[in-house]
Amino acid sequence: MNNPNRDLLVLFNQEIMTPQAIEHEVEMLHRLLYSIEGLDSLAVAHEIIDLNKYKIIIKPHQLRSLIRNRDLKPFVFLNCKN
């Protein structure tokens, strides 16, 4: 797994944890974020509202293709289902 450059603020009590334990916790946090930040997870948690066609798109393969497209038409919105 590649380590992207990211800034994480992780607060630990250094009196309780050893440096190896802290490094292990940060690596586990990186793995968790790597799996959650993927396009598949984004497609599950969002929907596309297209006001030009008056449609709500929830199919994951259509969501992925629209998210990858850099030039969205006006009035096409990415909406979080939460």
N, C-alpha and C positions, 0 to 999 in steps of 0.2 A: 504494500500500500504506500503510495507516495505521500509525502508530507507537504501539503501546500503551506505557503507562508500565510499564517493567520495570527492575529493577536487575540490571545485568550487571557482573561483575568480570572485566575483560579486562586481562591483564598484557602489556605491550609494552616493548621496549627503545627508549626515546625517542631514544637516540643514533643508532640505525640508521634508524628510520622517521620520516618527516615527519608533521606533524599531519594532512595530507590523506590520507596512506596509512593512518593509524590510523583516521580517520573512515570510509574506504572499507572497511576490515576489519570495523569494527563494523556497518556497513550490510549487508555480506555475511552476517555472523553473524545479524543480525536476519532477513534473508530466509530463511536456512536454518531457523531456529527457527520462523518463521511457517509454513513448509510442513510441518514435522514435527509441530507441535503441533495439527494439524487433527483433526477427528473421524474422517476416513477412515483416517488413520494409526493412530489409537487403536483403531479397530475391527479393523484387520489384526493388531495386536500383542496383542490381548486376547481373552478368551472369558468368557462368563457361566456360572457354575455355579449352577444352581437346585436346591437341596436339597429344596424343597417338591415338585417334580415329578420329581426325580432325573434331570435333563437337563443337558447341557452344550450351550450355544448358541454356535455359531461363525459363523452366517450374518451378514454385515455389516449388512444392513438391519434385522435383529432387534436386533443389538447397538446400533446407532445409536438405535433407538427406546427401548430400555431405559436407555441412558446418559442420554438427554435427560429421561427420567422422573425427577422429583425424589423421588418417594415409592416407594422400592423396598420390597418385602415383606421380612420377616425371612428370613434364610438364603438370600439371593440375593447372590452374590459376584462381583465383577469380578476376574478372574484374569489375570495376565500370562503369555503363552505362553513367555517366555524362561525 
